[in-house]
Amino acid sequence: MFKIDGTTITLTRGDSFYTDIVIKNPDGSDYTVQQNDVVRFALKKKYTDEEPLILKTIPNETLILHLGPEDTKDMAFGNYVYDVELTKANGDVDTFICEAVLELAKEVH
């Protein structure tokens, strides 16, 4: 089970998670991802951690972020931080979701 409130995600540990990623231009219109653009999701326990616990490239064709049960099943319950970043083919980088929280909720089984 999961719930999204703004950029806060509550996810039961070990559950599947899918969400559409929407990228906006400065004028508010939808950004069309180009062939050599890269969209990625990174999750850490805290911002100062050296390496992400989860690092996923989001498919350009679907712009759907998928976390599988194996991604979180061995993680501790509690809050994590994440961001979503677009690296354009020309090298420009735009972190369009930042300072976001993923709460890994308890499970019974």
C-alpha positions, 0 to 999 in steps of 0.5 A: 500500500502506498500514499502520495501527498505532494512529494511525500510518499508513504510506502509499506516496506516490501510493497510494489510502488508505481507513480507517473513522473511529470516534468514541467517547463518554466512556463508550466507546460509539460516537458517532452523528454528527448531521446538522450535525456536521463531521468533518475530517482535517488533515495538516501537515509539522509542527505549527507550519506555518500551513496544512494540506497536506491538509484533508478533510471526512469524509462523515458518512454513511460516516465513511470517510477517503479520500486519493486518489493526487493528494493525496500524489503530489507530496509529499516522502517522510517523516513528517507529523503529522495530527489528526481533529476533530469539530465538533458542530452546537452548536459543541463541538469534540473533536479525538479523534485528535491527535499522530498520524503519517503516514509517506509511504513511497518508491515505485519508480514 
